[in-house]
Amino acid sequence: MLHTVHEAEVDQLKPVAPAHRFEVTLEPDTCTEEKFQLYKDYQIHVHHDEPEEVSKKGFERFLCKSPIARETVKKDGKEQRLGSYHQCYRLDGRLIAIGVLDLLPHAVSGVYFIYHQDFEKWSFGKLSAMREAALALEGGYEFYYMGYYIHSCVKMRYKGDYKPQYVLDPESCEWNPLEGEVRELMAQQKYVSLSREQSHKKGEEGIAYLLDTPVEVAANPEDLFQWNMPGMMSAADVEAKVDLDKMRIHISKGMTVHTEVSTVCSDHTDKMLTQYRTSSRGKAAISKTQAQSKESLADMQQWSALKLPR
């Protein structure tokens, strides 16, 4: 497979002079005008977005500047790249396709793939899958993660054509081959857990679903940590592994706020805050904030009533 994947590349055709120059490079996931124009063409002609709906800012937020840091590490004596990258396909210098990838310690994860409409008949989606699988083999990443698989979605069916292919059991967190019983179950029902089905066949009682509808989920007072959701970090894990005092919060329109919490408050600072609260300016600011909070609360209650009728 590796030989077949690379045989069309320009440096593999020597000493023959090729009629065209085909190159594939792994580049940082930065946003450029060249990449954006390709993305815009793809969204308009493949996903039928309106031209005014496709913005450079939206492209940048969606597929560029990932929070996964790029670094190079040593694995089995060889250098291995980690982080988010764009695998760029060029024909005679023209950018014709991009594979958006996350290179993880044990997997190459295919995030998204875009191509120009001029090359649609060449099945670039299948070509990219072969290239990314080859990258996983050559780079020592062990696995190739093709992303979510929705059996009823025709556009995703091609993922099941590559073997061996596995899907994650959402309850046992075990990987099961995408064949036989799993395929049959997926054709019959929207939610499939092979471990649940096998327990049911043995006469064992499975764990009952806690909530059936989004309305029940929203109204339930319990938090996610109490539900033992597969793949969900526990509260202890979050406190141990995540620096909650320093977080980035994405608000809207590409705006990101860097927050930092400090528990240190000097006597001098405390005195200044007290003086401000008792001053005429401080009282006016507090009154205005309280009024705005009441308006926001009223809006929130109205929105909740519309969305979650009782």
KEVEXNU-430440 format. One record per residue (C-alpha): y negated, z, x negated; residue number from 1; chain. Coordinates in steps of 0.5 Angstrom, whole numbers. Each point is the difference from the previous one (the first is absolute). Last residue first. Layout:
+-------+-------+-------+-----+-------+
|    yy |    zz |    xx |   n | chain |
+-------+-------+-------+-----+-------+
|     Y |     Z |     X | NUM |     A |
...
+-------+-------+-------+-----+-------+
This chain:
+-------+-------+-------+-----+-------+
|    yy |    zz |    xx |   n | chain |
+-------+-------+-------+-----+-------+
|   -45 |    63 |    88 | 310 |     A |
|    -3 |    -6 |    -3 | 309 |     A |
|     0 |    -1 |    -7 | 308 |     A |
|    -4 |    -6 |    -2 | 307 |     A |
|    -6 |     1 |     5 | 306 |     A |
|     0 |     8 |     0 | 305 |     A |
|     0 |     0 |    -8 | 304 |     A |
|    -6 |    -5 |     0 | 303 |     A |
|    -4 |     5 |     4 | 302 |     A |
|     2 |     6 |    -4 | 301 |     A |
|    -2 |    -4 |    -6 | 300 |     A |
|    -6 |    -2 |     3 | 299 |     A |
|    -2 |     7 |     2 | 298 |     A |
|     2 |     3 |    -7 | 297 |     A |
|    -4 |    -5 |    -3 | 296 |     A |
|    -6 |     2 |     5 | 295 |     A |
|     1 |     7 |    -2 | 294 |     A |
|     0 |    -1 |    -7 | 293 |     A |
|    -6 |    -4 |     0 | 292 |     A |
|    -4 |     6 |     3 | 291 |     A |
|     3 |     5 |    -5 | 290 |     A |
|    -2 |    -4 |    -6 | 289 |     A |
|    -7 |    -1 |     3 | 288 |     A |
|     0 |     8 |     1 | 287 |     A |
|     2 |     1 |    -7 | 286 |     A |
|    -5 |    -5 |    -3 | 285 |     A |
|    -6 |     4 |     4 | 284 |     A |
|     3 |     7 |    -2 | 283 |     A |
|     0 |    -3 |    -7 | 282 |     A |
|    -7 |    -3 |     0 | 281 |     A |
|    -3 |     7 |     3 | 280 |     A |
|     3 |     4 |    -5 | 279 |     A |
|     6 |     5 |     2 | 278 |     A |
|     6 |    -5 |    -2 | 277 |     A |
|    -4 |    -2 |    -7 | 276 |     A |
|    -1 |     7 |    -2 | 275 |     A |
|     8 |     2 |     1 | 274 |     A |
|     2 |    -7 |    -4 | 273 |     A |
|    -5 |     2 |    -6 | 272 |     A |
|     4 |     7 |     0 | 271 |     A |
|     7 |    -2 |     0 | 270 |     A |
|    -2 |    -5 |    -5 | 269 |     A |
|    -3 |     6 |    -5 | 268 |     A |
|     6 |     4 |     2 | 267 |     A |
|     4 |    -6 |    -3 | 266 |     A |
|     5 |    -4 |     4 | 265 |     A |
|     7 |    -2 |    -3 | 264 |     A |
|     5 |    -3 |     5 | 263 |     A |
|    -2 |    -7 |    -2 | 262 |     A |
|     3 |    -6 |     4 | 261 |     A |
|    -1 |    -7 |    -2 | 260 |     A |
|    -1 |    -6 |     4 | 259 |     A |
|    -1 |    -7 |    -2 | 258 |     A |
|    -2 |    -5 |     6 | 257 |     A |
|     2 |    -7 |     1 | 256 |     A |
|    -4 |    -5 |     4 | 255 |     A |
|     4 |    -7 |     0 | 254 |     A |
|    -3 |    -1 |     7 | 253 |     A |
|     3 |     7 |     3 | 252 |     A |
|     1 |     7 |    -2 | 251 |     A |
|     5 |     0 |    -6 | 250 |     A |
|     1 |     7 |    -3 | 249 |     A |
|     2 |     1 |    -7 | 248 |     A |
|     2 |     7 |    -2 | 247 |     A |
|    -1 |     6 |    -5 | 246 |     A |
|     2 |     7 |     3 | 245 |     A |
|     6 |    -2 |     3 | 244 |     A |
|     3 |    -2 |    -7 | 243 |     A |
|     7 |    -3 |     3 | 242 |     A |
|     7 |     2 |    -3 | 241 |     A |
|     0 |     8 |     1 | 240 |     A |
|    -4 |     0 |     7 | 239 |     A |
|     3 |    -6 |     2 | 238 |     A |
|     7 |     2 |    -1 | 237 |     A |
|    -1 |     7 |     3 | 236 |     A |
|    -2 |    -3 |     6 | 235 |     A |
|     6 |    -5 |     0 | 234 |     A |
|     0 |    -7 |    -1 | 233 |     A |
|     2 |    -5 |     5 | 232 |     A |
|     6 |    -5 |    -2 | 231 |     A |
|     4 |     2 |     6 | 230 |     A |
|    -5 |     4 |     5 | 229 |     A |
|     2 |     8 |     0 | 228 |     A |
|    -4 |     1 |     6 | 227 |     A |
|    -4 |     6 |    -2 | 226 |     A |
|    -4 |    -3 |    -5 | 225 |     A |
|    -2 |    -5 |     5 | 224 |     A |
|    -4 |     5 |     3 | 223 |     A |
|     1 |     3 |     7 | 222 |     A |
|    -5 |     1 |     6 | 221 |     A |
|     3 |    -7 |     3 | 220 |     A |
|    -5 |    -3 |     4 | 219 |     A |
|     0 |    -6 |    -5 | 218 |     A |
|     7 |    -1 |     0 | 217 |     A |
|     1 |     1 |     7 | 216 |     A |
|    -5 |    -6 |     1 | 215 |     A |
|     3 |    -4 |    -5 | 214 |     A |
|     7 |     0 |     4 | 213 |     A |
|     7 |     3 |     0 | 212 |     A |
|    -1 |     6 |    -4 | 211 |     A |
|     6 |     5 |    -4 | 210 |     A |
|     5 |    -5 |     0 | 209 |     A |
|     7 |     4 |     0 | 208 |     A |
|     3 |     1 |    -6 | 207 |     A |
|     7 |    -3 |     1 | 206 |     A |
|     6 |     3 |     3 | 205 |     A |
|     7 |    -1 |    -3 | 204 |     A |
|     5 |    -4 |     4 | 203 |     A |
|     2 |    -4 |    -6 | 202 |     A |
|    -3 |    -6 |     3 | 201 |     A |
|    -6 |     3 |     1 | 200 |     A |
|     0 |     2 |    -8 | 199 |     A |
|     1 |    -7 |    -2 | 198 |     A |
|    -6 |    -2 |     5 | 197 |     A |
|    -5 |     5 |    -3 | 196 |     A |
|     2 |    -2 |    -7 | 195 |     A |
|    -1 |    -7 |     1 | 194 |     A |
|    -7 |     1 |     2 | 193 |     A |
|    -3 |    -5 |     5 | 192 |     A |
|    -6 |    -1 |     4 | 191 |     A |
|    -2 |    -6 |     4 | 190 |     A |
|     7 |    -1 |     3 | 189 |     A |
|     5 |    -6 |     0 | 188 |     A |
|    -1 |    -5 |    -5 | 187 |     A |
|    -1 |     6 |    -5 | 186 |     A |
|     6 |     3 |     2 | 185 |     A |
|     4 |    -6 |    -2 | 184 |     A |
|    -4 |    -1 |    -6 | 183 |     A |
|     2 |     7 |    -2 | 182 |     A |
|     7 |    -1 |     2 | 181 |     A |
|     2 |    -6 |    -5 | 180 |     A |
|    -6 |    -1 |    -5 | 179 |     A |
|    -6 |     3 |    -3 | 178 |     A |
|     4 |     5 |    -4 | 177 |     A |
|    -2 |     7 |     1 | 176 |     A |
|    -5 |     4 |    -5 | 175 |     A |
|     0 |     8 |     2 | 174 |     A |
|    -6 |     3 |     2 | 173 |     A |
|     4 |     4 |     6 | 172 |     A |
|    -5 |    -1 |     5 | 171 |     A |
|    -4 |    -6 |    -1 | 170 |     A |
|     7 |    -4 |    -3 | 169 |     A |
|    -3 |    -4 |    -5 | 168 |     A |
|     2 |    -8 |     0 | 167 |     A |
|     4 |    -3 |    -6 | 166 |     A |
|     0 |    -7 |    -2 | 165 |     A |
|     6 |    -3 |    -5 | 164 |     A |
|    -2 |    -5 |     1 | 163 |     A |
|    -6 |    -4 |     2 | 162 |     A |
|     0 |    -3 |     7 | 161 |     A |
|    -2 |     6 |     4 | 160 |     A |
|    -7 |    -1 |    -3 | 159 |     A |
|     0 |    -7 |     4 | 158 |     A |
|     0 |     4 |     7 | 157 |     A |
|    -8 |     3 |    -1 | 156 |     A |
|    -3 |    -6 |     3 | 155 |     A |
|     5 |     0 |     6 | 154 |     A |
|    -2 |     7 |     1 | 153 |     A |
|     5 |     3 |     5 | 152 |     A |
|     4 |     3 |    -7 | 151 |     A |
|    -7 |     4 |    -2 | 150 |     A |
|     1 |     1 |    -8 | 149 |     A |
|    -5 |     3 |    -4 | 148 |     A |
|    -1 |    -1 |    -7 | 147 |     A |
|     3 |    -5 |    -5 | 146 |     A |
|     2 |     6 |    -5 | 145 |     A |
|     4 |    -3 |    -6 | 144 |     A |
|     4 |     5 |    -4 | 143 |     A |
|     2 |     2 |    -7 | 142 |     A |
|    -7 |    -1 |    -3 | 141 |     A |
|     2 |    -2 |    -7 | 140 |     A |
|    -5 |    -5 |    -1 | 139 |     A |
|     4 |    -6 |     0 | 138 |     A |
|     4 |     2 |     6 | 137 |     A |
|    -6 |     2 |     4 | 136 |     A |
|    -4 |    -6 |    -2 | 135 |     A |
|     6 |    -5 |     2 | 134 |     A |
|     0 |     4 |     7 | 133 |     A |
|    -7 |    -2 |     0 | 132 |     A |
|     0 |    -7 |    -2 | 131 |     A |
|     6 |    -1 |     5 | 130 |     A |
|    -4 |     3 |     6 | 129 |     A |
|    -6 |    -4 |    -2 | 128 |     A |
|     4 |    -7 |     1 | 127 |     A |
|     2 |     2 |     7 | 126 |     A |
|    -7 |     2 |     2 | 125 |     A |
|    -2 |    -7 |    -4 | 124 |     A |
|     4 |    -4 |     5 | 123 |     A |
|    -2 |    -7 |    -3 | 122 |     A |
|    -3 |    -2 |     7 | 121 |     A |
|    -6 |     5 |     0 | 120 |     A |
|    -3 |    -3 |    -7 | 119 |     A |
|    -6 |    -3 |     3 | 118 |     A |
|    -1 |     6 |     5 | 117 |     A |
|    -1 |     4 |    -6 | 116 |     A |
|     4 |     7 |    -2 | 115 |     A |
|     0 |     7 |     2 | 114 |     A |
|     5 |     5 |    -2 | 113 |     A |
|     0 |     8 |     2 | 112 |     A |
|     2 |     7 |    -2 | 111 |     A |
|     7 |    -2 |    -4 | 110 |     A |
|     2 |     6 |    -4 | 109 |     A |
|     3 |    -1 |    -7 | 108 |     A |
|     4 |     7 |     0 | 107 |     A |
|     3 |     6 |    -4 | 106 |     A |
|    -7 |     2 |    -4 | 105 |     A |
|    -4 |    -4 |     5 | 104 |     A |
|    -4 |    -7 |    -1 | 103 |     A |
|    -4 |    -1 |     6 | 102 |     A |
|     0 |    -7 |     2 | 101 |     A |
|    -5 |    -5 |     3 | 100 |     A |
|     3 |    -7 |    -1 |  99 |     A |
|    -5 |    -6 |     0 |  98 |     A |
|     0 |    -7 |     1 |  97 |     A |
|    -4 |    -7 |    -1 |  96 |     A |
|    -5 |     2 |    -6 |  95 |     A |
|    -1 |    -7 |    -3 |  94 |     A |
|     0 |     0 |    -7 |  93 |     A |
|     5 |    -6 |     0 |  92 |     A |
|     4 |     4 |     5 |  91 |     A |
|    -1 |     7 |     0 |  90 |     A |
|     4 |     6 |     3 |  89 |     A |
|    -3 |     7 |    -1 |  88 |     A |
|     4 |     6 |     0 |  87 |     A |
|    -5 |     5 |     2 |  86 |     A |
|     1 |     8 |    -3 |  85 |     A |
|     0 |     7 |     2 |  84 |     A |
|     3 |     5 |    -4 |  83 |     A |
|     6 |     0 |    -6 |  82 |     A |
|     1 |    -4 |    -6 |  81 |     A |
|     6 |     1 |    -4 |  80 |     A |
|     1 |     0 |    -7 |  79 |     A |
|     7 |     0 |    -3 |  78 |     A |
|     4 |     5 |    -4 |  77 |     A |
|     4 |     2 |     6 |  76 |     A |
|    -7 |     1 |     4 |  75 |     A |
|    -6 |     1 |    -3 |  74 |     A |
|    -7 |     0 |     4 |  73 |     A |
|    -5 |    -4 |     1 |  72 |     A |
|    -6 |     2 |     5 |  71 |     A |
|    -3 |    -3 |     7 |  70 |     A |
|    -3 |     6 |     5 |  69 |     A |
|     3 |    -1 |     7 |  68 |     A |
|    -7 |     1 |     4 |  67 |     A |
|     0 |    -7 |     1 |  66 |     A |
|    -6 |    -4 |    -2 |  65 |     A |
|     2 |    -6 |     4 |  64 |     A |
|     4 |    -2 |     6 |  63 |     A |
|    -2 |     3 |     7 |  62 |     A |
|    -7 |     3 |    -3 |  61 |     A |
|    -2 |    -6 |    -4 |  60 |     A |
|     2 |    -5 |     6 |  59 |     A |
|    -4 |     4 |     5 |  58 |     A |
|    -6 |     0 |    -5 |  57 |     A |
|     1 |    -8 |    -1 |  56 |     A |
|     0 |    -1 |     7 |  55 |     A |
|     4 |    -3 |     5 |  54 |     A |
|    -2 |     1 |     8 |  53 |     A |
|    -5 |    -6 |    -1 |  52 |     A |
|     5 |    -5 |    -1 |  51 |     A |
|     4 |     2 |     6 |  50 |     A |
|     7 |     2 |    -2 |  49 |     A |
|     6 |    -5 |     2 |  48 |     A |
|     5 |     4 |    -4 |  47 |     A |
|     2 |    -6 |    -4 |  46 |     A |
|    -6 |    -4 |     0 |  45 |     A |
|    -5 |     5 |     0 |  44 |     A |
|     3 |     5 |    -4 |  43 |     A |
|     3 |    -4 |    -5 |  42 |     A |
|    -7 |    -4 |    -1 |  41 |     A |
|    -4 |     7 |    -1 |  40 |     A |
|     5 |     2 |    -5 |  39 |     A |
|     0 |    -6 |    -4 |  38 |     A |
|    -8 |     1 |     0 |  37 |     A |
|     0 |     7 |    -2 |  36 |     A |
|     5 |    -1 |    -6 |  35 |     A |
|    -5 |    -5 |    -3 |  34 |     A |
|    -6 |     4 |     2 |  33 |     A |
|     3 |     6 |    -4 |  32 |     A |
|     3 |     7 |     2 |  31 |     A |
|     4 |     4 |    -5 |  30 |     A |
|     7 |     1 |     0 |  29 |     A |
|     1 |    -1 |    -7 |  28 |     A |
|     4 |    -6 |    -2 |  27 |     A |
|     7 |    -2 |    -1 |  26 |     A |
|     1 |    -8 |    -1 |  25 |     A |
|     3 |    -6 |     3 |  24 |     A |
|    -1 |    -7 |    -3 |  23 |     A |
|     2 |    -7 |     2 |  22 |     A |
|    -4 |    -5 |    -4 |  21 |     A |
|     1 |    -7 |     3 |  20 |     A |
|     3 |    -7 |    -2 |  19 |     A |
|     4 |     4 |    -6 |  18 |     A |
|     0 |    -2 |    -7 |  17 |     A |
|     8 |     1 |    -2 |  16 |     A |
|     0 |     3 |    -7 |  15 |     A |
|     0 |     6 |     4 |  14 |     A |
|     1 |     1 |     7 |  13 |     A |
|     1 |     7 |     0 |  12 |     A |
|    -7 |     2 |    -2 |  11 |     A |
|    -3 |    -4 |     6 |  10 |     A |
|     4 |     4 |     5 |   9 |     A |
|     5 |    -4 |     4 |   8 |     A |
|     6 |     4 |    -3 |   7 |     A |
|    -2 |     7 |     1 |   6 |     A |
|     4 |     1 |     7 |   5 |     A |
|     6 |    -4 |    -2 |   4 |     A |
|     1 |     4 |    -7 |   3 |     A |
|    -1 |     7 |     3 |   2 |     A |
|     5 |    -2 |     6 |   1 |     A |
+-------+-------+-------+-----+-------+
